[in-house]
């Protein structure tokens, strides 16, 4: 492996998943995650996609992401909803608690630091 990586999904089999049943609020969302990078020290990068639904989220990690397509709403407990569409970017820090609602199937690229 070199000192750079292209976000090329060819040949990467996506991991499939869904919110834990105790976090699900509405809908039947499913996830697909293409892990492009898993580096020592707890650093992860890749592409994530989710279908419509709403669930509770709680972050122990730091995450930067960029919405590539779709429409989602992230709401911090006690805060206002933030509508995210293609081109929007966000950082969620450890301790963030709230909800993630996918209105229209959403795809993002991400970098996570545990």
C-alpha positions in Angstrom: 0.0 0.0 0.0 1.3 3.5 -0.9 0.9 6.7 0.9 -2.3 7.6 -0.9 -5.7 6.1 -1.6 -8.4 6.8 -4.2 -12.0 6.5 -3.1 -12.7 3.8 -5.7 -15.5 1.4 -4.8 -14.7 -1.1 -7.5 -13.9 -4.4 -6.0 -15.0 -3.4 -2.5 -17.9 -5.4 -1.2 -20.2 -3.2 0.9 -21.1 -4.2 4.5 -24.8 -4.3 5.0 -26.5 -3.2 8.2 -29.3 -1.3 9.9 -29.9 0.6 13.1 -30.1 -1.5 16.3 -33.7 -2.3 17.0 -33.7 -0.3 20.3 -32.6 2.8 18.4 -35.1 2.7 15.5 -37.8 5.4 15.6 -39.5 5.0 12.3 -39.2 3.3 8.9 -37.1 0.3 7.9 -33.7 1.9 7.0 -30.8 -0.2 5.7 -27.2 0.8 5.4 -24.4 -0.1 3.0 -20.8 0.8 3.9 -17.8 0.6 1.7 -14.7 0.8 3.9 -11.9 2.3 1.8 -9.4 2.8 4.7 -8.9 1.3 8.1 -5.7 2.6 9.5 -3.8 2.0 12.8 -4.9 4.2 15.7 -8.6 3.9 14.9 -9.0 5.9 11.7 -11.6 4.9 9.2 -12.7 6.3 5.8 -15.2 5.3 3.2 -18.6 5.7 1.7 -21.9 5.1 3.6 -25.4 5.0 2.2 -28.8 4.7 4.0 -32.4 4.3 2.9 -35.2 6.3 4.5 -36.0 6.0 8.2 -35.2 7.6 11.5 -33.1 6.4 14.5 -31.3 7.6 17.6 -27.5 8.2 17.3 -24.8 8.6 20.0 -21.2 9.3 19.1 -18.2 8.1 21.1 -16.0 8.9 18.0 -15.2 12.0 16.0 -16.6 12.0 12.4 -16.3 14.4 9.4 -18.6 13.7 6.5 -19.6 15.2 3.2 -23.1 14.4 1.7 -22.8 13.2 -1.8 -26.5 12.7 -2.6 -29.9 12.5 -0.9 -31.5 14.4 2.0 -31.0 13.7 5.7 -31.9 15.6 8.9 -29.6 15.4 11.9 -30.9 16.8 15.2 -29.0 17.1 18.4 -31.0 16.4 21.6 -32.5 19.7 22.6 -31.3 21.3 19.3 -32.7 22.4 16.0 -32.8 20.1 13.0 -30.1 20.4 10.4 -31.1 19.5 6.9 -28.2 18.0 4.9 -28.2 17.7 1.1 -25.5 17.1 -1.6 -22.5 19.3 -0.9 -23.1 19.8 2.8 -20.4 18.9 5.3 -20.6 18.3 9.1 -18.4 17.2 12.0 -20.0 15.2 14.8 -17.9 15.1 18.0 -17.7 12.6 20.8 -20.7 13.0 23.1 -23.1 14.0 20.3 -26.6 12.5 20.9 -29.6 13.0 18.8 -31.4 11.5 15.8 -30.5 10.8 12.1 -33.5 10.9 9.7 -33.0 9.9 6.1 -35.7 11.6 4.0 -34.3 10.5 0.7 -31.7 7.8 0.3 -28.4 9.5 1.4 -24.8 8.7 0.5 -21.9 10.3 2.2 -18.1 10.0 2.4 -16.7 10.0 5.9 -13.6 10.0 8.0 -13.9 8.6 11.6 -11.4 8.9 14.4 -12.0 6.7 17.4 
